[in-house]
């Protein structure tokens, strides 16, 4: 009886397949300040497409975010200051936000603000 239960459990776990690793992307257009964010999409292409559509410009720069990673986008707190921006991809959300803020601060003497951050499964 125990052998049958162990075998049934092994079959169920094998049938479940590999863990789902979702993809994300950040898109940013420095000329306009528009941005797009996508998280936990089934494929990297779906994440890229969603972020670019959300950004709304073919001039948006695309930053892919792999499964299991976190990312953040920071821009100038004054929305008219488009040149100030920073993106970061890290293992944790706080680390991604900090690095994005630091990258943004390199481009401005003003303040930066996190516009979006999330982690993919």
N, CA, C and O atoms as a GROMACS GRO file, in nm:
protein
  484
    1UNK      N    1   0.082  -0.120   0.000
    1UNK     CA    2   0.000   0.000   0.000
    1UNK      C    3   0.087   0.126   0.000
    1UNK      O    4   0.062   0.219  -0.076
    2UNK      N    5   0.188   0.128   0.085
    2UNK     CA    6   0.276   0.244   0.092
    2UNK      C    7   0.348   0.266  -0.041
    2UNK      O    8   0.366   0.380  -0.084
    3UNK      N    9   0.391   0.158  -0.107
    3UNK     CA   10   0.460   0.168  -0.235
    3UNK      C   11   0.368   0.227  -0.340
    3UNK      O   12   0.412   0.308  -0.421
    4UNK      N   13   0.240   0.187  -0.340
    4UNK     CA   14   0.145   0.241  -0.437
    4UNK      C   15   0.125   0.391  -0.416
    4UNK      O   16   0.117   0.467  -0.512
    5UNK      N   17   0.117   0.434  -0.290
    5UNK     CA   18   0.098   0.576  -0.262
    5UNK      C   19   0.221   0.657  -0.304
    5UNK      O   20   0.208   0.766  -0.359
    6UNK      N   21   0.339   0.604  -0.277
    6UNK     CA   22   0.462   0.672  -0.315
    6UNK      C   23   0.472   0.683  -0.466
    6UNK      O   24   0.511   0.788  -0.519
    7UNK      N   25   0.438   0.575  -0.536
    7UNK     CA   26   0.441   0.576  -0.682
    7UNK      C   27   0.340   0.675  -0.738
    7UNK      O   28   0.370   0.748  -0.832
    8UNK      N   29   0.219   0.678  -0.682
    8UNK     CA   30   0.116   0.771  -0.729
    8UNK      C   31   0.161   0.916  -0.707
    8UNK      O   32   0.139   1.001  -0.794
    9UNK      N   33   0.222   0.944  -0.594
    9UNK     CA   34   0.270   1.078  -0.566
    9UNK      C   35   0.381   1.117  -0.664
    9UNK      O   36   0.383   1.230  -0.713
   10UNK      N   37   0.472   1.026  -0.692
   10UNK     CA   38   0.581   1.053  -0.786
   10UNK      C   39   0.526   1.082  -0.925
   10UNK      O   40   0.576   1.171  -0.994
   11UNK      N   41   0.424   1.008  -0.967
   11UNK     CA   42   0.363   1.030  -1.098
   11UNK      C   43   0.296   1.167  -1.103
   11UNK      O   44   0.309   1.238  -1.203
   12UNK      N   45   0.225   1.205  -0.998
   12UNK     CA   46   0.158   1.335  -0.994
   12UNK      C   47   0.259   1.449  -1.000
   12UNK      O   48   0.237   1.548  -1.070
   13UNK      N   49   0.369   1.437  -0.926
   13UNK     CA   50   0.470   1.543  -0.926
   13UNK      C   51   0.539   1.554  -1.061
   13UNK      O   52   0.569   1.664  -1.106
   14UNK      N   53   0.565   1.442  -1.125
   14UNK     CA   54   0.629   1.443  -1.256
   14UNK      C   55   0.536   1.502  -1.360
   14UNK      O   56   0.580   1.575  -1.449
   15UNK      N   57   0.407   1.472  -1.351
   15UNK     CA   58   0.310   1.521  -1.448
   15UNK      C   59   0.291   1.672  -1.437
   15UNK      O   60   0.250   1.738  -1.533
   16UNK      N   61   0.321   1.727  -1.320
   16UNK     CA   62   0.304   1.871  -1.302
   16UNK      C   63   0.399   1.952  -1.389
   16UNK      O   64   0.369   2.066  -1.422
   17UNK      N   65   0.513   1.894  -1.426
   17UNK     CA   66   0.608   1.962  -1.513
   17UNK      C   67   0.692   2.061  -1.437
   17UNK      O   68   0.682   2.072  -1.315
   18UNK      N   69   0.776   2.136  -1.511
   18UNK     CA   70   0.863   2.232  -1.445
   18UNK      C   71   0.786   2.352  -1.391
   18UNK      O   72   0.676   2.382  -1.437
   19UNK      N   73   0.844   2.417  -1.294
   19UNK     CA   74   0.780   2.536  -1.237
   19UNK      C   75   0.770   2.646  -1.342
   19UNK      O   76   0.858   2.659  -1.427
   20UNK      N   77   0.663   2.724  -1.338
   20UNK     CA   78   0.639   2.831  -1.433
   20UNK      C   79   0.726   2.951  -1.396
   20UNK      O   80   0.718   3.003  -1.285
   21UNK      N   81   0.809   2.993  -1.489
   21UNK     CA   82   0.891   3.112  -1.468
   21UNK      C   83   0.840   3.220  -1.562
   21UNK      O   84   0.852   3.208  -1.684
   22UNK      N   85   0.785   3.324  -1.505
   22UNK     CA   86   0.725   3.431  -1.583
   22UNK      C   87   0.830   3.534  -1.625
   22UNK      O   88   0.938   3.542  -1.566
   23UNK      N   89   0.797   3.610  -1.728
   23UNK     CA   90   0.887   3.712  -1.780
   23UNK      C   91   0.824   3.851  -1.768
   23UNK      O   92   0.702   3.864  -1.760
   24UNK      N   93   0.908   3.951  -1.766
   24UNK     CA   94   0.861   4.088  -1.760
   24UNK      C   95   0.945   4.177  -1.850
   24UNK      O   96   1.042   4.132  -1.910
   25UNK      N   97   0.907   4.304  -1.858
   25UNK     CA   98   0.982   4.402  -1.936
   25UNK      C   99   0.947   4.543  -1.892
   25UNK      O  100   0.838   4.569  -1.841
   26UNK      N  101   1.042   4.632  -1.913
   26UNK     CA  102   1.022   4.774  -1.891
   26UNK      C  103   1.058   4.844  -2.021
   26UNK      O  104   1.160   4.813  -2.083
   27UNK      N  105   0.974   4.937  -2.063
   27UNK     CA  106   1.003   5.017  -2.182
   27UNK      C  107   0.999   5.164  -2.142
   27UNK      O  108   0.913   5.207  -2.065
   28UNK      N  109   1.095   5.244  -2.196
   28UNK     CA  110   1.102   5.385  -2.161
   28UNK      C  111   1.143   5.467  -2.283
   28UNK      O  112   1.237   5.433  -2.354
   29UNK      N  113   1.071   5.577  -2.306
   29UNK     CA  114   1.102   5.670  -2.414
   29UNK      C  115   1.157   5.798  -2.350
   29UNK      O  116   1.082   5.875  -2.290
   30UNK      N  117   1.286   5.818  -2.362
   30UNK     CA  118   1.352   5.932  -2.299
   30UNK      C  119   1.302   6.065  -2.357
   30UNK      O  120   1.299   6.165  -2.286
   31UNK      N  121   1.265   6.068  -2.483
   31UNK     CA  122   1.222   6.193  -2.546
   31UNK      C  123   1.088   6.242  -2.491
   31UNK      O  124   1.066   6.362  -2.480
   32UNK      N  125   0.999   6.149  -2.458
   32UNK     CA  126   0.865   6.188  -2.413
   32UNK      C  127   0.839   6.161  -2.265
   32UNK      O  128   0.747   6.218  -2.207
   33UNK      N  129   0.920   6.075  -2.204
   33UNK     CA  130   0.898   6.036  -2.064
   33UNK      C  131   0.793   5.927  -2.048
   33UNK      O  132   0.760   5.890  -1.936
   34UNK      N  133   0.741   5.876  -2.159
   34UNK     CA  134   0.642   5.768  -2.151
   34UNK      C  135   0.711   5.638  -2.115
   34UNK      O  136   0.827   5.615  -2.149
   35UNK      N  137   0.637   5.552  -2.044
   35UNK     CA  138   0.694   5.422  -2.007
   35UNK      C  139   0.586   5.316  -2.005
   35UNK      O  140   0.467   5.345  -1.998
   36UNK      N  141   0.630   5.192  -2.012
   36UNK     CA  142   0.540   5.078  -2.005
   36UNK      C  143   0.603   4.969  -1.921
   36UNK      O  144   0.724   4.949  -1.923
   37UNK      N  145   0.520   4.899  -1.847
   37UNK     CA  146   0.565   4.794  -1.757
   37UNK      C  147   0.484   4.667  -1.781
   37UNK      O  148   0.363   4.674  -1.805
   38UNK      N  149   0.549   4.554  -1.776
   38UNK     CA  150   0.479   4.426  -1.789
   38UNK      C  151   0.545   4.325  -1.695
   38UNK      O  152   0.668   4.320  -1.684
   39UNK      N  153   0.462   4.246  -1.629
   39UNK     CA  154   0.513   4.148  -1.533
   39UNK      C  155   0.440   4.015  -1.550
   39UNK      O  156   0.324   4.012  -1.591
   40UNK      N  157   0.509   3.908  -1.518
   40UNK     CA  158   0.451   3.774  -1.509
   40UNK      C  159   0.378   3.730  -1.636
   40UNK      O  160   0.268   3.674  -1.628
   41UNK      N  161   0.438   3.756  -1.750
   41UNK     CA  162   0.384   3.708  -1.878
   41UNK      C  163   0.442   3.570  -1.906
   41UNK      O  164   0.550   3.536  -1.858
   42UNK      N  165   0.370   3.492  -1.986
   42UNK     CA  166   0.411   3.353  -2.014
   42UNK      C  167   0.542   3.346  -2.091
   42UNK      O  168   0.620   3.252  -2.071
   43UNK      N  169   0.570   3.443  -2.179
   43UNK     CA  170   0.693   3.442  -2.256
   43UNK      C  171   0.757   3.581  -2.252
   43UNK      O  172   0.691   3.680  -2.221
   44UNK      N  173   0.885   3.586  -2.285
   44UNK     CA  174   0.953   3.715  -2.290
   44UNK      C  175   0.895   3.802  -2.401
   44UNK      O  176   0.883   3.923  -2.384
   45UNK      N  177   0.858   3.741  -2.513
   45UNK     CA  178   0.801   3.818  -2.623
   45UNK      C  179   0.668   3.883  -2.582
   45UNK      O  180   0.642   3.997  -2.618
   46UNK      N  181   0.585   3.809  -2.507
   46UNK     CA  182   0.459   3.867  -2.459
   46UNK      C  183   0.486   3.984  -2.364
   46UNK      O  184   0.416   4.086  -2.370
   47UNK      N  185   0.585   3.971  -2.278
   47UNK     CA  186   0.620   4.080  -2.187
   47UNK      C  187   0.673   4.200  -2.265
   47UNK      O  188   0.634   4.314  -2.237
   48UNK      N  189   0.761   4.176  -2.362
   48UNK     CA  190   0.814   4.285  -2.444
   48UNK      C  191   0.702   4.358  -2.516
   48UNK      O  192   0.697   4.481  -2.516
   49UNK      N  193   0.612   4.281  -2.579
   49UNK     CA  194   0.501   4.341  -2.654
   49UNK      C  195   0.411   4.425  -2.563
   49UNK      O  196   0.370   4.535  -2.600
   50UNK      N  197   0.380   4.373  -2.444
   50UNK     CA  198   0.292   4.444  -2.351
   50UNK      C  199   0.356   4.574  -2.302
   50UNK      O  200   0.289   4.677  -2.294
   51UNK      N  201   0.484   4.570  -2.269
   51UNK     CA  202   0.554   4.690  -2.221
   51UNK      C  203   0.563   4.795  -2.332
   51UNK      O  204   0.542   4.914  -2.308
   52UNK      N  205   0.593   4.751  -2.454
   52UNK     CA  206   0.603   4.845  -2.566
   52UNK      C  207   0.466   4.906  -2.598
   52UNK      O  208   0.457   5.025  -2.628
   53UNK      N  209   0.361   4.826  -2.592
   53UNK     CA  210   0.226   4.878  -2.618
   53UNK      C  211   0.188   4.980  -2.512
   53UNK      O  212   0.132   5.085  -2.543
   54UNK      N  213   0.219   4.950  -2.386
   54UNK     CA  214   0.189   5.040  -2.276
   54UNK      C  215   0.268   5.170  -2.289
   54UNK      O  216   0.218   5.277  -2.255
   55UNK      N  217   0.391   5.161  -2.337
   55UNK     CA  218   0.476   5.278  -2.354
   55UNK      C  219   0.423   5.367  -2.467
   55UNK      O  220   0.427   5.490  -2.457
   56UNK      N  221   0.373   5.305  -2.573
   56UNK     CA  222   0.305   5.380  -2.677
   56UNK      C  223   0.392   5.452  -2.778
   56UNK      O  224   0.345   5.544  -2.845
   57UNK      N  225   0.518   5.412  -2.791
   57UNK     CA  226   0.607   5.475  -2.888
   57UNK      C  227   0.704   5.372  -2.942
   57UNK      O  228   0.753   5.286  -2.867
   58UNK      N  229   0.733   5.379  -3.071
   58UNK     CA  230   0.831   5.285  -3.126
   58UNK      C  231   0.974   5.326  -3.089
   58UNK      O  232   1.069   5.256  -3.123
   59UNK      N  233   0.990   5.438  -3.021
   59UNK     CA  234   1.121   5.484  -2.976
   59UNK      C  235   1.152   5.442  -2.832
   59UNK      O  236   1.256   5.478  -2.777
   60UNK      N  237   1.062   5.366  -2.771
   60UNK     CA  238   1.086   5.320  -2.635
   60UNK      C  239   1.201   5.221  -2.632
   60UNK      O  240   1.210   5.132  -2.717
   61UNK      N  241   1.288   5.236  -2.536
   61UNK     CA  242   1.397   5.142  -2.514
   61UNK      C  243   1.342   5.029  -2.428
   61UNK      O  244   1.274   5.053  -2.328
   62UNK      N  245   1.371   4.906  -2.467
   62UNK     CA  246   1.315   4.788  -2.400
   62UNK      C  247   1.419   4.721  -2.312
   62UNK      O  248   1.532   4.696  -2.356
   63UNK      N  249   1.382   4.693  -2.189
   63UNK     CA  250   1.468   4.621  -2.095
   63UNK      C  251   1.395   4.494  -2.052
   63UNK      O  252   1.298   4.504  -1.976
   64UNK      N  253   1.438   4.376  -2.096
   64UNK     CA  254   1.374   4.251  -2.056
   64UNK      C  255   1.403   4.220  -1.909
   64UNK      O  256   1.510   4.252  -1.857
   65UNK      N  257   1.306   4.156  -1.844
   65UNK     CA  258   1.321   4.115  -1.704
   65UNK      C  259   1.292   3.966  -1.697
   65UNK      O  260   1.176   3.925  -1.711
   66UNK      N  261   1.394   3.883  -1.676
   66UNK     CA  262   1.375   3.738  -1.676
   66UNK      C  263   1.293   3.687  -1.558
   66UNK      O  264   1.275   3.757  -1.458
   67UNK      N  265   1.244   3.567  -1.571
   67UNK     CA  266   1.169   3.502  -1.464
   67UNK      C  267   1.251   3.495  -1.336
   67UNK      O  268   1.372   3.474  -1.339
   68UNK      N  269   1.183   3.513  -1.224
   68UNK     CA  270   1.249   3.507  -1.095
   68UNK      C  271   1.326   3.632  -1.057
   68UNK      O  272   1.388   3.636  -0.951
   69UNK      N  273   1.325   3.733  -1.142
   69UNK     CA  274   1.398   3.857  -1.116
   69UNK      C  275   1.300   3.971  -1.089
   69UNK      O  276   1.183   3.965  -1.126
   70UNK      N  277   1.350   4.073  -1.023
   70UNK     CA  278   1.272   4.194  -0.994
   70UNK      C  279   1.334   4.310  -1.070
   70UNK      O  280   1.453   4.310  -1.102
   71UNK      N  281   1.251   4.409  -1.100
   71UNK     CA  282   1.300   4.527  -1.172
   71UNK      C  283   1.227   4.651  -1.125
   71UNK      O  284   1.118   4.643  -1.067
   72UNK      N  285   1.289   4.765  -1.150
   72UNK     CA  286   1.229   4.893  -1.113
   72UNK      C  287   1.266   4.998  -1.216
   72UNK      O  288   1.373   4.993  -1.277
   73UNK      N  289   1.176   5.094  -1.233
   73UNK     CA  290   1.198   5.212  -1.317
   73UNK      C  291   1.183   5.335  -1.230
   73UNK      O  292   1.082   5.351  -1.161
   74UNK      N  293   1.283   5.422  -1.234
   74UNK     CA  294   1.276   5.551  -1.165
   74UNK      C  295   1.294   5.660  -1.269
   74UNK      O  296   1.375   5.647  -1.362
   75UNK      N  297   1.220   5.769  -1.254
   75UNK     CA  298   1.235   5.885  -1.342
   75UNK      C  299   1.241   6.010  -1.256
   75UNK      O  300   1.218   6.005  -1.135
   76UNK      N  301   1.271   6.121  -1.320
   76UNK     CA  302   1.273   6.248  -1.247
   76UNK      C  303   1.137   6.273  -1.184
   76UNK      O  304   1.034   6.248  -1.245
   77UNK      N  305   1.139   6.323  -1.062
   77UNK     CA  306   1.013   6.350  -0.992
   77UNK      C  307   0.930   6.454  -1.067
   77UNK      O  308   0.807   6.449  -1.065
   78UNK      N  309   0.998   6.547  -1.133
   78UNK     CA  310   0.931   6.645  -1.219
   78UNK      C  311   0.914   6.576  -1.355
   78UNK      O  312   1.012   6.551  -1.424
   79UNK      N  313   0.792   6.548  -1.392
   79UNK     CA  314   0.767   6.469  -1.513
   79UNK      C  315   0.818   6.535  -1.640
   79UNK      O  316   0.826   6.469  -1.744
   80UNK      N  317   0.852   6.664  -1.634
   80UNK     CA  318   0.907   6.732  -1.752
   80UNK      C  319   1.055   6.702  -1.770
   80UNK      O  320   1.113   6.734  -1.874
   81UNK      N  321   1.117   6.640  -1.669
   81UNK     CA  322   1.259   6.609  -1.674
   81UNK      C  323   1.279   6.466  -1.725
   81UNK      O  324   1.308   6.375  -1.648
   82UNK      N  325   1.263   6.447  -1.856
   82UNK     CA  326   1.267   6.315  -1.918
   82UNK      C  327   1.405   6.252  -1.921
   82UNK      O  328   1.417   6.130  -1.925
   83UNK      N  329   1.511   6.333  -1.918
   83UNK     CA  330   1.645   6.278  -1.928
   83UNK      C  331   1.687   6.202  -1.803
   83UNK      O  332   1.780   6.122  -1.807
   84UNK      N  333   1.619   6.226  -1.693
   84UNK     CA  334   1.652   6.158  -1.569
   84UNK      C  335   1.570   6.030  -1.558
   84UNK      O  336   1.449   6.034  -1.536
   85UNK      N  337   1.637   5.919  -1.573
   85UNK     CA  338   1.569   5.791  -1.559
   85UNK      C  339   1.672   5.685  -1.523
   85UNK      O  340   1.791   5.701  -1.550
   86UNK      N  341   1.626   5.577  -1.463
   86UNK     CA  342   1.712   5.465  -1.428
   86UNK      C  343   1.629   5.339  -1.419
   86UNK      O  344   1.517   5.340  -1.369
   87UNK      N  345   1.686   5.231  -1.467
   87UNK     CA  346   1.622   5.099  -1.461
   87UNK      C  347   1.721   5.004  -1.398
   87UNK      O  348   1.842   5.017  -1.416
   88UNK      N  349   1.668   4.907  -1.325
   88UNK     CA  350   1.754   4.807  -1.264
   88UNK      C  351   1.681   4.673  -1.259
   88UNK      O  352   1.561   4.667  -1.235
   89UNK      N  353   1.756   4.566  -1.281
   89UNK     CA  354   1.705   4.429  -1.266
   89UNK      C  355   1.792   4.362  -1.160
   89UNK      O  356   1.914   4.355  -1.174
   90UNK      N  357   1.728   4.314  -1.055
   90UNK     CA  358   1.799   4.253  -0.943
   90UNK      C  359   1.722   4.131  -0.892
   90UNK      O  360   1.614   4.098  -0.942
   91UNK      N  361   1.779   4.065  -0.792
   91UNK     CA  362   1.717   3.948  -0.733
   91UNK      C  363   1.603   3.980  -0.638
   91UNK      O  364   1.519   3.895  -0.613
   92UNK      N  365   1.600   4.102  -0.585
   92UNK     CA  366   1.495   4.142  -0.492
   92UNK      C  367   1.442   4.280  -0.526
   92UNK      O  368   1.511   4.360  -0.588
   93UNK      N  369   1.319   4.307  -0.486
   93UNK     CA  370   1.254   4.434  -0.516
   93UNK      C  371   1.323   4.554  -0.451
   93UNK      O  372   1.344   4.655  -0.518
   94UNK      N  373   1.359   4.548  -0.322
   94UNK     CA  374   1.426   4.663  -0.261
   94UNK      C  375   1.559   4.696  -0.330
   94UNK      O  376   1.593   4.813  -0.348
   95UNK      N  377   1.633   4.592  -0.369
   95UNK     CA  378   1.761   4.613  -0.437
   95UNK      C  379   1.740   4.675  -0.575
   95UNK      O  380   1.816   4.763  -0.616
   96UNK      N  381   1.637   4.630  -0.646
   96UNK     CA  382   1.606   4.685  -0.778
   96UNK      C  383   1.566   4.832  -0.767
   96UNK      O  384   1.609   4.914  -0.848
   97UNK      N  385   1.483   4.864  -0.669
   97UNK     CA  386   1.439   5.003  -0.650
   97UNK      C  387   1.557   5.094  -0.615
   97UNK      O  388   1.568   5.205  -0.668
   98UNK      N  389   1.643   5.049  -0.526
   98UNK     CA  390   1.759   5.129  -0.487
   98UNK      C  391   1.850   5.155  -0.606
   98UNK      O  392   1.892   5.268  -0.628
   99UNK      N  393   1.881   5.052  -0.683
   99UNK     CA  394   1.970   5.067  -0.798
   99UNK      C  395   1.907   5.156  -0.905
   99UNK      O  396   1.977   5.234  -0.969
  100UNK      N  397   1.775   5.145  -0.927
  100UNK     CA  398   1.708   5.231  -1.025
  100UNK      C  399   1.715   5.377  -0.981
  100UNK      O  400   1.739   5.465  -1.063
  101UNK      N  401   1.694   5.402  -0.854
  101UNK     CA  402   1.704   5.539  -0.801
  101UNK      C  403   1.846   5.593  -0.818
  101UNK      O  404   1.865   5.708  -0.857
  102UNK      N  405   1.946   5.511  -0.787
  102UNK     CA  406   2.085   5.554  -0.801
  102UNK      C  407   2.118   5.584  -0.947
  102UNK      O  408   2.185   5.683  -0.976
  103UNK      N  409   2.071   5.501  -1.039
  103UNK     CA  410   2.094   5.524  -1.181
  103UNK      C  411   2.026   5.652  -1.228
  103UNK      O  412   2.083   5.727  -1.307
  104UNK      N  413   1.907   5.678  -1.180
  104UNK     CA  414   1.834   5.799  -1.215
  104UNK      C  415   1.906   5.923  -1.161
  104UNK      O  416   1.920   6.023  -1.231
  105UNK      N  417   1.952   5.916  -1.038
  105UNK     CA  418   2.018   6.031  -0.974
  105UNK      C  419   2.145   6.071  -1.047
  105UNK      O  420   2.188   6.186  -1.037
  106UNK      N  421   2.206   5.979  -1.122
  106UNK     CA  422   2.326   6.012  -1.199
  106UNK      C  423   2.293   6.107  -1.314
  106UNK      O  424   2.382   6.173  -1.367
  107UNK      N  425   2.166   6.114  -1.352
  107UNK     CA  426   2.124   6.194  -1.466
  107UNK      C  427   2.055   6.326  -1.427
  107UNK      O  428   2.010   6.400  -1.515
  108UNK      N  429   2.047   6.356  -1.298
  108UNK     CA  430   1.978   6.478  -1.257
  108UNK      C  431   2.033   6.529  -1.124
  108UNK      O  432   2.086   6.453  -1.044
  109UNK      N  433   2.019   6.658  -1.105
  109UNK     CA  434   2.051   6.715  -0.974
  109UNK      C  435   1.925   6.725  -0.889
  109UNK      O  436   1.930   6.757  -0.770
  110UNK      N  437   1.810   6.697  -0.954
  110UNK     CA  438   1.682   6.699  -0.884
  110UNK      C  439   1.652   6.566  -0.819
  110UNK      O  440   1.741   6.483  -0.798
  111UNK      N  441   1.527   6.546  -0.788
  111UNK     CA  442   1.482   6.424  -0.722
  111UNK      C  443   1.432   6.322  -0.825
  111UNK      O  444   1.384   6.360  -0.932
  112UNK      N  445   1.442   6.195  -0.791
  112UNK     CA  446   1.387   6.086  -0.872
  112UNK      C  447   1.276   6.018  -0.795
  112UNK      O  448   1.266   6.028  -0.673
  113UNK      N  449   1.192   5.948  -0.869
  113UNK     CA  450   1.077   5.879  -0.810
  113UNK      C  451   1.060   5.744  -0.878
  113UNK      O  452   1.072   5.732  -1.000
  114UNK      N  453   1.030   5.640  -0.799
  114UNK     CA  454   1.002   5.508  -0.855
  114UNK      C  455   0.867   5.514  -0.924
  114UNK      O  456   0.767   5.552  -0.863
  115UNK      N  457   0.863   5.477  -1.051
  115UNK     CA  458   0.738   5.476  -1.129
  115UNK      C  459   0.674   5.338  -1.132
  115UNK      O  460   0.554   5.325  -1.154
  116UNK      N  461   0.756   5.236  -1.111
  116UNK     CA  462   0.702   5.101  -1.109
  116UNK      C  463   0.810   5.002  -1.070
  116UNK      O  464   0.926   5.019  -1.106
  117UNK      N  465   0.770   4.900  -0.996
  117UNK     CA  466   0.862   4.793  -0.960
  117UNK      C  467   0.781   4.668  -0.928
  117UNK      O  468   0.670   4.676  -0.875
  118UNK      N  469   0.838   4.555  -0.961
  118UNK     CA  470   0.768   4.428  -0.937
  118UNK      C  471   0.867   4.314  -0.955
  118UNK      O  472   0.978   4.333  -1.006
  119UNK      N  473   0.825   4.196  -0.912
  119UNK     CA  474   0.905   4.075  -0.930
  119UNK      C  475   0.825   3.974  -1.013
  119UNK      O  476   0.704   3.959  -0.996
  120UNK      N  477   0.896   3.905  -1.102
  120UNK     CA  478   0.834   3.798  -1.179
  120UNK      C  479   0.838   3.669  -1.097
  120UNK      O  480   0.925   3.650  -1.012
  121UNK      N  481   0.742   3.584  -1.123
  121UNK     CA  482   0.743   3.453  -1.056
  121UNK      C  483   0.860   3.373  -1.104
  121UNK      O  484   0.880   3.260  -1.060
   0.00000   0.00000   0.00000
